[in-house]
Amino acid sequence: MRKEIIAILVVGLLLLTGCGKEQNVSSASPLPTQKSTMETLTIYSIDSDSMSLIPVVIKKQKETYTAEYITYLVTQNLEDEDVKIDHVEQQKDTVIVAFSSKGKPIKGCSKKMETLILNCFASSLLDNAANCEKIIYRCEDKAYKSENRTFKRNQIYAF
């Protein structure tokens, strides 16, 4: 009986160790990964914890993007109902973003947050809006004047 138990243990050990056969792990080939065919674009938003700009990748819905549509995407990703756009227009290579005097970034905003909001729109528009090379900010149809900053009516904010 004792010999039978030992024989069973030896067979079990041989099975567990692969009968002493050395396996070549390095010969295993990695599984091929498929590249995503989904096209994306990157806009910018604000990380309120670190008070910095963060890139946000969005699935592309069309081939070309208007300044109005990029502005809409940024506004949606800011998730702040207080950011109010009066209107957006593009004149050749210049995009004019006119904010409402009733919301951020014109009022109710720290200087740091105002700068982040302006940079979100500028970076997103310059990177994605067709033929956009310059950004001008206004308050409705007048010069941009907030609690923290003042720009002339046609002063270029970013290019």
N, C-alpha and C positions, 0 to 999 in steps of 0.2 A: 504494500500500500504506500509505503514511504517512497519507493522508487517511482511509482505512478505520479505522485504529487510533484516530485522533483522533475520528472519528464514533462509534465504539464507546464511547470514554471519555466523550464528551459525553452520550450516551444513558444510560450508567451513572450519571453524576452527576445527571442529571435524575431518574432513577428513585430514587436515594438521597435526594434532597432533596424528593421529592414534586412534581416539576415546578414548583417555585416556589410552590405553593399553600400559603397560610398555614393552619395548623391551629389551631382554637380548643380548647385543652386544658381551659379552665374550663367548657366546656359538658358535660363528662363528668359523669354523675350517679353518686354513690357507690352501691355495692351495698347493698341493704337487709340489715341484720343481724337475725337472728331472736333474740327473747328466749328465754332458757331457761325452760322450764316446770317444771324440777326444783326442788322446794322443799327448803330447807336449814335447818339450825340451827347456831348457833355455840356451841361450848364452848371451854374454855381449857385450855392445856397449858403446859409449861415449855420455854423455849429454854435448854438447859444451857450454850451458848456465851456468851450474853449475860446469863444468870441473870435472865430476865424472863418475864412471862406473854406467851403468844402465842395469838391466836384460831385455832381450828381449825374449818373449815366441814365439816359432815357432812350427807350426804343424809338427808332426813327419811324415816323408815320408818313413822311413825304420826302421828295428829293431836295427841294429848296425850301428855305424857311424865311418868312418875312420877319421884319423887326417887330411887328405887332404880335406875331405868334410866339417868338422867342420871349418877348416881354411877358406875355400871358403865362408861359411855362415857368419863368422865374417867379412870378407872383404866386403861382400855385404851389411851388416848392418851398417858398418862404414860410408858408403856413401861418401868415400873420395878416389877419383881415384888416389891420390898420394901415397897411401899405396900399396907398390909393394912387392909381394912374389916371390922369385926366385924358391924355391921348398920346399916341406915338405916331411919328411920321418920318419918312425917309426922303431926303433930298439928295439925289445922286449918291455920294459915298458917306453922307452924314446922317446919323439917326438922332432925332430929337425926341427925348422922353420928357413929357410934361407931367409932373406929379400934381395931384390935387392939394390945395392948400388946407384941406380938412384932415389929412392923415399923414402917416409916416412917409418919407423921411422929413417932410417939411415941419411937422410939429409932433411933439410927444416922443422925442427920440434923443438919446444921448449922442454926443459927437462920434463916439466909437461905432455905435450901431448905425448911425447915418452913413458913415464912411463904408461900412460893410455892405449896406443895402446898395449904395451907389456903385460899389465895386462889383457886386453880384450882377447887376444889370449890364454894366460896361463890359466886363469880361465875357459874359454869355453872348451879348450882341456882337462884339468884335470877333468872337470865335465862330459864330454860327449864322448870323444874318447875312444874306446874300449882298455882296458889294459894300459891306459896312466897314468903314475905316476910321470914322470919328464919332464921338458921342458928345452930345450937348444936353444938359439938363435944364429944365425950366420949371417954374411954378405956374401951372395952367399955361397961359400964353405970354407970361411976363418973365423977367429975369428970375433966376433961382435965388430965393432968399428963405432960409430956414432959421430956426433958433440958434444954429451953430455956424452956418456958412452962408456966403453970398457969392454968386457968380454973375457975370454980365450976361445979357440976354443970349448972345451967341458965342459965349466962351466955351472952348472945347475942353471937356473934362478928361477925356481919354482918347488915344489914337494908337 
